[in-house]
């Protein structure tokens, strides 16, 4: 009888241990999960370099000049706009060269400007002191890795992170393009001139020539205009409600009114000057 009991207990242990292991795999202790209980996105190689570049180069050094409507060549290097303004964007000084050419540091205009072998203009930072070789190598390493964006914050919401022009900003009189930067990659199939609306100060619609997700920047939408905007006041609306509501690739509808709930339009007003902004 004792032998039977021992055999039963041994068999029971064999069955229980895998069950406990399976339960541990499915339930776990919550470690490593995001605030919503999901698995956080994997950080791509090179993404941490970009955040380091932002924190140690762009923000403390470059934004002394490269920020806001008066940023030289329109290159804004603050944290909200730097990635969208750099990656796969043509240089204003040398339009045939990208500011950041993913995978190609030598063909990236920002590297040429930092190293002082640029075709046009002065070496950056303007007037020095210039970056150390270690700092330049950090930029090179990030670009060589494909220039990945910083890892997104774990969230199940889609919001507008930034716009160019920014809210309440005075843009130059030659403005013929608007940029909207989102917190996540947007569903390109939902991006159209029906998703975005531009109104002048009299609430009259301003025609948009096109709306597209920017190449290599899936969280950025570029709006092109049929002609440069004349001086005046304008309002940009991004649809977060109705049949043309914008959503991200995970299906999260835009939280346009920033109330923490999906839905609602995003509204942003800006002005355009009669000439160049100084």
C-alpha positions in Angstrom: 0.0 0.0 0.0 2.8 2.4 0.9 4.5 1.6 -2.5 1.3 2.5 -4.3 1.0 5.7 -2.4 4.5 6.7 -3.1 4.0 6.0 -6.8 0.9 8.1 -6.8 2.6 11.0 -5.2 5.5 10.8 -7.6 3.1 10.7 -10.6 1.2 13.6 -9.1 4.4 15.6 -8.8 5.3 14.9 -12.4 1.9 16.3 -13.5 1.9 19.3 -11.2 5.4 20.6 -11.9 4.7 21.2 -15.7 1.4 22.8 -14.8 3.1 25.2 -12.5 5.7 26.0 -15.1 3.0 26.6 -17.7 1.1 28.8 -15.3 4.3 30.8 -14.6 4.8 31.3 -18.4 1.2 32.5 -19.0 0.6 34.5 -15.9 4.1 35.5 -14.8 4.8 38.0 -12.1 4.3 41.1 -14.2 7.9 42.0 -14.5 8.9 43.3 -17.9 5.4 44.3 -18.9 4.3 47.9 -19.6 1.7 49.9 -17.7 -1.1 48.3 -19.7 0.1 44.7 -19.0 1.4 44.3 -22.5 4.9 43.4 -23.8 6.8 46.7 -24.4 8.3 47.3 -27.9 11.8 46.0 -28.5 14.3 48.8 -28.8 16.0 48.5 -32.3 19.8 48.6 -32.5 21.0 52.2 -32.5 17.8 53.7 -31.0 19.5 54.4 -27.7 22.3 56.3 -29.6 19.7 58.7 -30.9 18.4 59.4 -27.4 21.9 60.0 -26.3 22.6 62.3 -29.2 19.4 64.3 -28.3 20.3 64.5 -24.7 24.0 65.3 -25.0 24.3 67.2 -28.4 21.1 68.4 -29.9 19.4 69.7 -26.8 22.3 71.3 -24.9 24.3 72.5 -27.9 22.3 72.7 -31.2 19.1 74.2 -29.8 21.0 77.4 -29.0 20.1 78.2 -32.6 18.2 75.3 -34.2 14.8 75.7 -32.5 11.4 77.3 -33.4 10.4 79.3 -36.4 13.8 81.0 -36.7 15.8 77.8 -36.9 18.5 78.1 -39.6 17.4 76.3 -42.8 14.2 75.3 -41.0 16.2 72.6 -39.1 14.6 72.2 -35.7 16.7 70.0 -33.3 14.5 70.1 -30.2 13.4 66.8 -28.9 9.9 67.0 -30.4 11.0 67.7 -33.9 14.6 66.6 -34.5 14.0 63.1 -35.9 11.3 64.3 -38.2 13.5 67.2 -39.4 16.6 65.0 -40.1 15.9 61.5 -41.4 15.3 61.2 -45.1 14.9 65.0 -45.3 16.8 66.8 -48.1 19.2 69.5 -47.0 18.1 73.0 -47.7 21.7 74.0 -48.6 22.4 71.0 -50.8 19.0 69.6 -51.9 20.6 66.5 -53.5 21.9 65.4 -50.1 19.8 64.0 -47.3 20.4 65.5 -43.8 20.5 62.0 -42.5 20.8 59.1 -45.0 20.0 56.0 -43.0 22.9 53.5 -43.2 25.3 56.0 -44.8 27.1 58.4 -42.5 29.4 59.7 -45.2 26.4 60.6 -47.4 24.6 62.4 -44.5 24.8 66.2 -44.6 24.7 66.5 -40.8 28.0 64.4 -40.6 29.6 66.6 -43.3 28.6 69.7 -41.4 29.9 68.4 -38.1 33.2 67.2 -39.6 33.7 70.4 -41.6 33.8 68.9 -45.1 30.4 70.3 -46.2 30.0 71.7 -49.7 28.2 74.8 -48.6 28.3 77.1 -45.6 30.1 76.9 -42.3 31.1 74.0 -40.1 28.7 73.3 -37.2 28.2 74.2 -34.4 28.6 77.6 -36.0 31.7 79.4 -34.8 32.7 76.5 -32.5 33.6 75.0 -30.2 33.1 72.0 -32.5 32.1 68.5 -31.4 34.7 66.0 -30.2 35.5 63.0 -32.4 33.7 60.9 -29.8 30.5 62.9 -30.2 30.8 62.8 -34.0 31.4 59.0 -33.9 28.1 58.7 -31.8 26.2 60.4 -34.6 28.0 58.2 -37.2 27.1 55.0 -35.2 23.5 55.9 -35.1 23.2 56.6 -38.8 25.2 53.5 -39.7 22.6 51.4 -37.7 19.9 52.7 -40.0 19.1 55.9 -38.0 16.3 54.3 -36.0 14.0 56.6 -33.9 14.1 56.5 -30.2 11.8 53.8 -28.7 8.2 55.1 -28.3 6.7 55.4 -24.9 4.5 52.4 -24.0 1.0 53.7 -24.7 -2.2 52.6 -26.3 -3.0 56.2 -27.4 -2.3 58.1 -30.6 -1.8 61.8 -30.1 -0.2 64.7 -32.0 3.2 65.2 -30.5 4.3 68.3 -32.5 3.5 70.3 -35.5 5.6 72.6 -37.8 4.6 75.4 -37.6 3.9 74.9 -33.9 0.8 76.1 -32.2 0.6 79.9 -31.8 3.8 80.2 -33.9 4.4 82.9 -36.6 5.6 81.1 -39.7 7.5 82.6 -42.6 5.5 84.0 -45.6 6.8 81.4 -48.0 5.2 78.5 -46.0 3.9 75.9 -48.4 4.2 72.7 -46.3 2.9 71.7 -42.9 4.3 68.8 -40.8 2.3 66.8 -38.2 4.3 64.5 -35.9 2.4 61.8 -34.1 3.3 59.7 -31.0 3.2 56.5 -33.1 3.3 55.3 -36.7 0.0 56.2 -38.4 -2.1 54.0 -40.7 -1.0 55.4 -44.1 -4.3 54.1 -45.7 -6.2 56.7 -43.5 -4.0 59.6 -44.5 -5.6 61.9 -47.1 -6.6 65.5 -47.7 -9.9 64.5 -46.1 -8.2 63.6 -42.8 -6.7 67.1 -42.5 -8.4 70.4 -42.9 -6.8 73.9 -43.1 -8.9 77.0 -42.6 -8.0 80.6 -42.9 -8.9 83.4 -40.5 -12.4 83.6 -41.9 -13.0 79.8 -41.6 -12.7 79.4 -45.4 -11.1 76.1 -46.4 -7.5 76.3 -47.8 -6.8 73.7 -50.5 -4.3 71.0 -49.7 -2.4 69.6 -52.6 -1.6 66.4 -50.8 -1.1 64.5 -47.6 1.4 61.6 -47.1 3.3 59.6 -44.6 6.9 60.8 -44.8 9.5 58.3 -46.2 11.2 56.5 -43.4 9.3 58.4 -40.8 6.0 56.5 -40.3 4.9 58.8 -37.5 5.2 61.9 -39.6 2.6 63.3 -42.1 3.6 66.0 -44.5 0.9 68.3 -45.9 1.6 70.1 -49.2 -0.3 73.3 -50.2 -1.3 74.4 -53.7 0.6 77.7 -53.1 2.5 79.4 -50.3 0.2 80.8 -47.6 -0.4 84.6 -47.6 -0.1 86.5 -44.4 -2.9 85.8 -41.9 -4.2 83.4 -39.3 -4.9 79.8 -39.9 -6.3 76.7 -38.1 -5.2 73.1 -38.8 -7.7 70.3 -37.9 -6.8 66.6 -37.8 -9.8 64.3 -37.8 -10.1 62.0 -34.8 -13.8 61.4 -35.3 -16.1 60.5 -38.1 -15.6 58.3 -41.2 -12.1 59.7 -41.9 -10.7 59.5 -38.3 -7.0 58.9 -38.2 -5.6 55.9 -36.3 -2.2 54.3 -35.8 -1.1 50.9 -37.2 -2.4 49.2 -34.1 -5.9 50.6 -34.7 -5.8 53.2 -31.9 -7.9 56.2 -33.0 -6.4 59.7 -32.5 -7.1 61.3 -29.2 -7.3 64.7 -30.8 -8.8 66.6 -27.9 -6.3 65.1 -25.4 -8.9 64.0 -22.9 -7.4 60.5 -22.6 -10.1 58.9 -24.7 -9.8 58.0 -28.3 -11.7 60.3 -30.6 -12.1 64.1 -31.1 -10.4 66.4 -33.6 -7.0 68.0 -33.0 -7.1 71.8 -33.5 -4.1 74.0 -33.8 -3.8 77.7 -34.8 -0.8 79.6 -36.2 0.0 82.8 -38.0 1.9 83.5 -41.2 3.9 86.7 -41.5 4.2 88.8 -44.6 7.9 87.9 -45.1 10.7 85.8 -43.6 10.6 85.3 -39.9 13.6 86.8 -38.1 
